[in-house]
Amino acid sequence: MLVYEGDKQQFLSDVQDNSIDQKIEMNMWSRLHKRVSQSEEQSWRNSLNYMQNVLLDSEIPNSSGVAIEFGIPNTNKRVDFILTGLDRANQHNAVIVELKQWSKVEPVPYIDQLLEAEIIDVQTRFSHGQQVVHHPSYQAWSYRSLISNFNANVHEIPIHLESCAYLHNYVPPKDDPLKQHYFQSLLEEAPVFYRSDVKKLREFIKKYIHTGDAKQTLYYIDNGEIRPSKSLQDSLTAMLRGNQEFILIDEQKIVYEQILSFARRSKEDGKKRVFIVQGGPGTGKTVVAINLLVQLINDDQVCAYVTKNSAPRNVFDAKLRSGAFKRKNISSLFKSSSAFIEADANDFGTLIVDEAHRLNKRSQLGPRITGEDQIKEIINASRCSVFFIDEDQKVTAQDYGDREQILYWASYFNAEVQEGMLLSQFRCNGSDGYLSWLDGVLGIQEETANPTLEGIDYDFQIVDDPNELRRLIEERNKADDKARIVAGYCWDWVSKNDAQSVPDITIDDFSMYWNLRGDGTYAITKESINQVGCIHTTQGLEFSYVGVIIGNDLRYEKGKVITDYTKRAKTDQSLKGLKGRIKKGDQEAMKTADIIIRNTYRTLLSRGMKGCYVYCTDAGLAQFLKTRIAGYVDEEESPLLAAEKE
C-alpha cells in the first residue's frame, strides 16, 4: 500500500512548504491506522529534504511518479522512496531508494563467518548505541527482490526495477567499510550514494527515468496481484530437485500429501484450516516443511516457513540458495514467529511453522514485548497454518507452543483441524532405541525398552577429556564438514560484546568460543568447527556427528541424574522468570526448570546422524553413562570380567 503518492512536482511543493511530514503522518493513520514516533517524523523531514535536492534536476521529468513509505505486501517492510517513469524505450521503470541518516559505519568483527553464510552486515550507531545492521545496499536490493518475486504486474506489464541506497549524511573514511571488496557484487546490484554524490545519484536515476508516467507505474505496483512469480517458482523447484537431503521418505510423503491437500482446499474455498504434525527428533518434520513450502509456492500460494529461532531459517535459506541460484533472494520466504503481529487476516495462503513448540505467547522485538499471542497471530494471518511440534523439545521457560494452545486458537477462528504423526526415526542412524535410551538415562522416563545401548547401531562414546572430544569431532568433520561441538549453556557468553575477549568456555587447558558471536548459519559454516553451538543455534538442525559437553547443570548424585538450575550461565535466558520463583519455594517452577534442562540435553544429544561423543564436567555422570553403554565393564569392581574381556 502506498502511504504517499504524487508526482515529482507535487513532492517538491510538499517539501518546500514543509507539509510533507504531516501528509505522510496523516496517511499513515488513515490508510494503515498507525501512529508514528517523533524520531520517524524527524527522519522524514531530514531525508526528504535531501531527496528534494536530488530531484531539482530539469532532466528528471516533473510527471515522474513519487511514492513514499510503500508497504510491501505480506511483510512489515516499507520502502522509503520510489521514483517511477518510462525509459528511452517507453518501458515502465521504478527506482527504489533506501534512505539512511547514518553518519558513521564500522565493519563487524566476524565478517569472514558472515560472508561465508551470505549474511551481509555492518555496524552503525543509533541513539540507543552501536548496532549490527544489514548493509544498506542489501536492504535496497532485498526490497526490490521482494516486489519482483510477489507482484504479478512487475512481470506482466512488465516493470523494470532498480534499487540503490542514499546515505545523505555519510562522509566515507579512506578505507570505507561499505565498499570493501567482499561487497562488490552487492554494490553492482544496488549502488550506494553518499553526501557528496548528488550528481551521481541524479545520473543513476536518469538512466532509468527518461519521461514521466503520470503515476501509472505506481498504480500498477500498488494494484498488482500478490502471488509468487514464475521465476521464483522455477528457481525453488530446481533447487529442491538437486538437493538429496530434502527427499521425502515413507510416512513423510504421506503426511506431506495430507497437508498439501488440506492447504489446497483452503485456497479453493477460503476456509481457515489448521494442521498439527507431531514428531520426535529426526523424524523429518523440517524435510516435510521445506517440501511443502516449495510446492505451495508453485501452487501460486503466498507462503512462508516460520520459526522462532533464526538458526534453522538461516540454514535452510542458505541451503536452498546454494549453487547456481546463490544470488536469488528467497529470504522473504523464511520468517520469524514475531513477523505477524500487524498482519491482516489471511495475508498468507499457508504458513508453515517448524519447531512450533518454541513459539512464545508474546513477541520480543528488541527491548519491547509486544503482540498478543504468536499462535493466534499466525492462524489469523493465514488461510491454512501448519504446526510441526515436539513438546519434549521445549527448552526455555518462554516456550509456549503445544497442541492444547493450537487447538484453542483454531477453535477461536472456527478453523477445521487435522492432525498427523511422524514416527520413523531418520536421525541417530535411524534408531528409535537410542532415543528411548536417552529418555531413560536422562530421567525423562522412568522405564524404557532400552536400558542400555546393546544392539543399537549408533556410535556413542563417553570421553574423559574435552580436548579428546574436540580431536574426535575434528577428525569426523574431515569427511563431510558436518560434525560439530555443542554444549549446555553453563558458560557465560563473555565474547558477546568483545570479539578479542578470552574464550567463553574454559575447562582446564581446553578453551573455545560460543558460536553466538555472530555466525548465523552455524550448522553449515566451515569456520564453526572451531566454535561451540548451544541449544539456541542448533535446535531443529542436524550433524553427521555431534560432540556434546554436558555442564554441571546435569549431574549424577546419590544414584540419580539430577539437574541444577544454578549452574546455568548468567547470560542464558532459558530459565528467565523461573529462578526468582524457585528461590521463593515455588515447586512448579522448580519442576519446569528441571524439565527444561533435561529436554535441552535430550535435544543436543540427538543432533547426530551417525554418532554422538560426550564429555561430562561431572565425573559421576560420566561414570553412570558408561555403565549404561552395552558391554561396559568396571575394571576396578570386576577385574575377572575385565580380564575375560581382554
N, C-alpha and C positions, 0 to 999 in steps of 0.2 A: 504494500500500500504506500502511495506517495503522501508524505506529510506536507511538503511544499512543492508546488509545481507552477511553473511560469515560463516565460522566455527570457533571454538574456536581458532585454531592455527592461522588463518588469523587475528582474532580480536586481539590476543596478540601481533602479529607482528605490526599491525597498531598502537596500543597504544605505544609500545616500541619505534617505530621510529617517534613518535609524528605526525602522519599523520591522526589519527582517526577523529579529529575535522574537518580537511579540506575535508576529504572524505564525511562526513555527510553533511557538508555545500554545497558541490558541488552537491550531490544527492538531497538535499532539493530543489535546484534550478532546476535541470534538470528533476526531477520527479514530483515535486509539484509546481514549479515556485514560490517559497517562499524564501525571504531573511530572515536571522536571525540576531538577535542583538548580540552585543559583549558579553553581560551577558549570553546569551544562549550558545554561543561558549565556554565561560569560564566554564559553568556548565558541558558541555560535557567533557572537559579536566579533571576537578576535579573528577567528579563522575565515569567516565570510568576508570580512574587510579585505583580507589578503586575496581571496578569490576574486573580489571585485576588481582589484588592481590587475590581476591576471587577465580578466576579460575586457579590460579597457584597451582593446585592440580592434581597430576597424575591420580587420580581415576575418575576425570571428563574427559570424552573422548575428544581427540583433534578434532574428526569429529562431535562433537555436533554442532547443528546449533545456530548461534547468529544473532538476529535481534535487531536493534536499531531504535527508533522513528517509530514504526509501527502505521500507521494511521488507526484507527478503522472506517470502512465504515459508512456513514450517520451520522457521528459526527465530531466535531473538536478536538476530543481527540486523543492523541498519547501515545502509551505505551513506556516507557523509554527503557526497556530491556527485551528480551525474549530469553531463552535458551531452545533448543529442543533436544530430543533424544528418546531412547527406554528404557523402564523399564525392569526388570528381566523377565517379561512375553512377551517381544518383542512387547509391546503395545506403540503406539506413545504418547509421553508426551511433554508438554510445561510448563515451569515455567516463570511466569510474575513477573518481579522485578520492583517495583516503587522506583526510586532513589530520595532521598531528601538530600539537603545540610544543613538542619536545624541544629542549634546548641543549640536552646532553645525552649521549648514548655511550654505553660501555659494552665490551664483549662479555659473554658469560664465561665462567671459568672452566666449564666442562664441555666446550664447544665440539671437540672431536667426537665425543659419545653422541651428542645430539645430531650431528651431521650424519653419522652412520645410521641413525634411526630416522633420518629425514625430518627432524624437528628443527625449525629454523627460528632461533630465539636470540634476543639481545636484552640488555638491561637499560632501563631509564629510571629517572627519579620523579615521583609524584609527590603531592603534598604530604602523603602518609608514609613516604620513604621509598627506598630502592625497590624495584620490582622487575622480575623477568617477564618479558612480553614477546609476542611474535614480531619478527621483522615487519616493518610497515608495508613493504612490497609484497610480502606473503599475504598479509591481510587483504590488500587490494586485489591481488590475483585470486585468492580464495573466494572473495565475493563475486568476482567475475565468473568463476567456475560454477559457483552455486546457481547463479542465474542461468548460465548456459545449460547446466545439467537438468534443470527442472522447469524452465519456462518454455513452453511449446512454441510460442511466437518467435523466439530467438532463432529457431531453426527453420520455421515455416515461412517467415516473412521474406528473407532472413534478416537478422540484425547482427552486425559485426560489433563485438565488444572489445574494448581495450581498457587497460587499467594502469594506474600509477599512484604514487604516494607523494604528498607535498608537505614537507616539514618546514613551515614558513618561519620558524624561529631558530632553526638549526644552522650553526656555522660549523662545518666539519673540521675536525683536527687534521693534522698531517696524515696520520695513519687512521683513516676513517673506519670505524667498526662496521658501518653499514655497507661498505663497498669492498670488503675483503674478497679474495679470490674465490672462496667457497660459496659466496652469494652470487656469483656471476650469472649462472643460468636463471636464477630467480629475478635478477635485475633486468635480464633480457625479456622476461615475461611481463614485468611491471616495474618500469624505471622509477627511481626516487629523485625528487627535486627538492632543493634547499632554498634558504632565504634569498640567496643571490641568483637563483635560477629562474626568475620570472620569464625572461625571454625564451629560455629553453622549454619551459612548460607551455608557453604560448605556441611555440613551433610544434611541439608534440600534439597539442590539441588540433592545430590547423592541418596536420597530416590526415586527420580523420573527419573533421568537420569543415566542409567547404561551403555549403549553402545551408540555409535554415530549413527546418522541417515543420515549423508551426506546432511543435509539441506532439507530432504524430507518432514518433518513435517512443516517446514516453507513454502514450496511450497504448501502444502495442505491448510494451513491457508490463504495464500495470494491469492489463486485461488478458495476458497470456494464460492459457490453461496450465495448471500446475501438475505436471506429470514427468516421469523420467524421460530423458532424451534417448533417442535411438543409439547414439554414440556411447552413452553411459551403459546402456543395456548390453551392447555388443562387447564392450570392454570387460565388464564384470563377468559375462558368460565365458569369454576367452580365458580370463584369469583363473576362474574356478575350474575350468576344464583341464588346465595344465597343472593342477595342484593336488597331488595324491592324498595329502592329509585331510582333504575335505570330501573324500568319497564316503558315501553312506553305506552302512553295513547292517544287515539283518533288521532288527526291530527299529533301528534308527530310521530306516527307509519307511517303515510302516507309520511311525509317529509323524514323520515329515509329510507323508501323503495326507494323513488325517488333518494336520494343521493347515496344509495348503488348501484343502477343500473347504475348511472352516473359514479361512480368510477370504477365499474367492466368493463365498456366499455373502459375506458382509459387503463386499464390493458391489454385488448384484442387487441386494435388497436394502442396503443401508442400515441394517440392524446391528446393534452392538453385540459383540461376542468376546468371550474371554476363554483362553485355553491354558490350562495349567499342566506342566510337564514336571514330574518328579523323577529324579535320578541321582545316584551317588557319584563320587569322583570317578572320572574316566569312562562314564557310560555314553559319552558323545553328545552331551547337551549343546555344546558350542558348535560342533560339526553340523548338527541339525539346524541350529540358529543361523549360521552363515549361509547354508544352502537355501534356507527359506528367504533370507534377505535378497539373494541374487535372483531367485525365481520370481518372487513377488515384484521386484523392480522390473523384471521382464514382462510381468503381467500389467504393466503401466500403473502399479500402485506406488504411492509415495510412502516409503518405509524407512525405518531406522533400526539399527542394532543398538541396544541400550544397556549400559552397566553403570553402577555407581563408581567403581574403581576405574581409573583411566588406563591401567596397565593392559587389560585384555583388549580394550578399544584400540590402543596404540599398536599392539602387536598384530592384531588381525587386519587393521588398516594397512600396516606396512607389508604384511604377507601378501595381501591382495594387490598391492601396488608394485610388487616386485617385477623384474624383467622388463619387457618392452613397454609396460604401462606405468613405469615408475613416476612419471610426471602427471599422470591422470589424477585429478583431485576427486577422491571419493570420501574424503574426511567427513563430509556432511552426512554420510550415512551412519556414522558412529557418534552416538550422543551420550551425554551424562544423564543420569536419572533426575538431575535437577533442571533439565532443559525445558520442562513442560509446565512450569509454574504459571506462565502467562499465555499458554497455548489456548486457542479456541477449540470448541468441541469439534471433534472429527477432522482436525487439521491433517491427520495422517490416515492412510488406509490401514496399515498394520504397524504396530510397534512390537519389536521382539526383544524381550527383557531377559538377558542372561544373568546368572548369579542373582536372581531376584530375592534370595534370602538376605542379600546385603543392602537392600533398599532401606532408606531412613524414613521415618514419619515425616519430618520436615527437612528442607534443604538448607545447607550452609553454604552461602556464597561469600567467600572472604570472611570478614568478621560478622556478617549478617546471617541470622537464621530466618528463613522466610518460607513461604508456601504453606499449604495446609496439610497435605498428605501425598507422598510420591505415588503410591498405588492409585489413589483417586485421580491424580493429575494425569497419569499415563492412560488410564482407562478413558478418561474424559477426552483426551487428545486424539484418540484413535477409534476407528470403527471396530477393529479387531486388535486385541492385545494378547500377547503370548508370554507367559511367565515360566521360566525354567528355574526350578528351586531344588535345593537340598538343605533342609533345615538343620542337618548335622554339620553344616559348614558356616553357621553363624559364629562370627569370631570377634564381634565388638558389642558393647552394651547398646549401641545405637542400631544394630541390625534388627530390622522390623518386619521384613517381608516373610510371610508364611501363608500357608494355604487358607487358614481361617480369615486373615485380613483380606486376601484377594477375593474370597467368596463374599465377604461382607460388602465390598465396594462393587463387585459385579452385580449383586442384588440391588444395591442403591441405584445403579444405572439401568436396572431391568435387563441385564445382558444375559444372553444364552451362554451357558458354561459347558465345556467339555474337558475331560482330563485324560492324560496319558501317562505312561510309565516307561522309563528306560532302565533296564535291569542288567543287561550284559556288560561285563567289565572289559574295557579295551586298554586300560592303563595297567600298571603293575603286572606286566606280562599276562594280562587277561585273567588275573587271579582274583576271584571273589573271596577266596580263602585268606589271602593276605589282608584284605580289608576287615574281614571277620577277626583275624588275629590281632590287628591293630586295635579294634574296638575292645578286645579283651585285655590286652596289656596296658592300654591307657585308662582302663577302668570305666569306659563309656558304657559297656555292657558287662554284667557280672559273669554271665556264661556265654560262651560262643562255641561253635562247632570246631574251632581251630585253636586249641590251647597252645600249640607250638607251630612252627613252620614246616613240620615234617610233611613231605610230599608236595610242597608248594614250590613251583619252579620260578623263584624270584631271588635275585641276588641281593640279599640283605646281610649287612655286616655291621658290627659294633667295633669301633676303633678307640684306642686309648690315648690318642694324641691328635689334637686338631690339625697339626701340620701333616700328619699322615692322611687325615681326611682330605685336606687340600691336595696332597700329592695324588691320591686315588682319583679325585674328580678331574684334576687337570689331565691325567692320563686318559681317562674315559672321554674327555672333551676333544681329544685329538682326532677321534673317529668321525664325529659329525657336528662338532661345535654346539652340542645340545646337552651338556652336563653343567650343572650349576650348584653353588653352595647357598643354602638358606639357613635361617636361624630364627628362634623365638626372639621376640622383641624385649630382650633383657639387658641391652646395652644402649646407653643414650646416643642419640644422633648428634654428636658434638660437631661433626663436619657440616652441619646444615647451613650455617652462615659463614663458614670459613673453610674454603677449599684447601688451604695449606695446613689445616689443623692435624693433630695426631689422629691415627686411625680410630674409628669408633669402637671396634671390637678388639679387645686385647685379652688373651689368655696365656699367661706365662710369656713364652717367646713367639707366640702366634699373634698376628695382627692383620686386620683387613678393614676396609671401609664399607659402610652400608651403601647399597645401590641407590638409596633415596637421594643421593647427592644430585641427581638430575637426569638419570637415564630413563627415558620414557618407555623404552622397549627392552627392558632388562632381559627378558627370556630369549631374545634373538640377537642382541648386540654383542659382538665378539669381545669387546673390552670388559663386559660384565662378568667374565670368568674370574676377574680379579676383584670382584665385589661380592658382597653377601646380600641375598634377597631376603625380604621379610614377607609376612602374610599379606601385607597391603599391595605388594607389587608382584606377587606370584599366584595368588588365588585365581582359579579359572584357567591357568596355564599349565603346561607340562614340559618335562625334560626327558631325555633318554635315561640319564642317571641323575640323582639328586643326593647331595651331601647335606645332612641336617645337623646343625648344632643345637642341642637341647639345653637351654639355660636353667638356672636354679629355680625358675618358677614351676618346674616339674621335677619332683624328687621321689626317692623310694625310702620310706621310713616306717619302721615297726610293721613290716610285712605288707605295706600298701603303697601304691603310687598316689602321692598327694600333690596338690597344687598350692602355690604360694604367690598371691597377687602382689605382695610387697616387693618381689624380686623383678617385677616388670620395670622397664625404663621409664624415667620421668617424662620423656618425650613421646611415649606411646599413649594414644588417645583411646585405645580399645576399651579400657575399663572406666572411661570418663563417666562420672556420676555415680559410680558404684563404691569407690573407695571410702568416701565420707560416710555413706550409709553403713558400710561394713564396720567401720570404727565405732558406730553407734549401736552395733549389735544386730543389724538387720540380716536375718538368716536367709531371706530370699535373695538379697544382693550377694551374699556370700556364695549361694548356690549358683547364681548366674555367672559370677566371676570364675568359679570352678569349671563350669561347662565351657565358657569361652576359652580358657587356657587349654583344656583337653581337646576341644574342637580345632584350635589353632594347630596343635601338633598333629592331629589326625590329618588335617589338610596338607601341612608341609610334608609329612611322611608318605603321602600318597601322590606326590607330584612326579615320581619317576616311572617311566615306561618299563625299563629293564631292570633297574636296581636302585637301592637306597642304602647309603652308608651313613652311620650315625656316630657322633661324638656327644657324650653327656658330661656336663660340668659336674654333675653329682655322680660320684663313683658308685654309690649304692644303686642308682637307677641303671647305670651301665651294666653292673653285675646281674641285676634282675633280668634285664632284657636278654643278656647272654644265655641265661638259664631257660629262656622261652624260645630259643632257636633250636631247631631239630639237631640232634647229635651232640649237643653241648655236654662237656664233661668238666666238672670242677676238680682239677688235679689235686688240690690240697685236701679235699674231703674224700676223694676216691682214687688213690694212687693206683689201685689194681685195675680199675676201669681205664685209667689213663694209659697204663702200660699196654692193656689189650688194644686200645685204640691205635697206639703206635705200631 
